[in-house]
Amino acid sequence: MLQKVMCGYTTPVSKFKNNPNAALLEAQGDAIAVSSNNRVQFYVVPAELFEEMTAYCEFAQRGRADLQSIPAHFTAEGVDMDKITTGMAIKIKNGPTNDYDECL
């Protein structure tokens, strides 16, 4: 079964458990997909990137800024970030739902 990886770095959970700081340093501030049995189990995001993503979503939720004008440097090669973030902003703006599917 194929699985889309939403970032440029992956590591097995066993290697991540042994030295999580080394994995974060190697990714140089980008997110890391941590896998087990060839399936992504979770993503690790450095604090600075998480804060930036949170601010990005908050600005979009308030409707105070166009998504294109919010300074952000997080990217994922081969992934349409505009489509993902616009979907996230629409879901946030429309209020709470029981829909926890991907925003794609």
Secondary structure, DSSP 8 states (H G I E B T S, - for coil): -----SSSEEEEHHHHHH-HHHHHHHHTTS-EEEEETTEEEEEE--HHHHHHHHHHHHHHHHT-S-GGGS------TTS-HHHHHHHHHHHHHT---S--S---
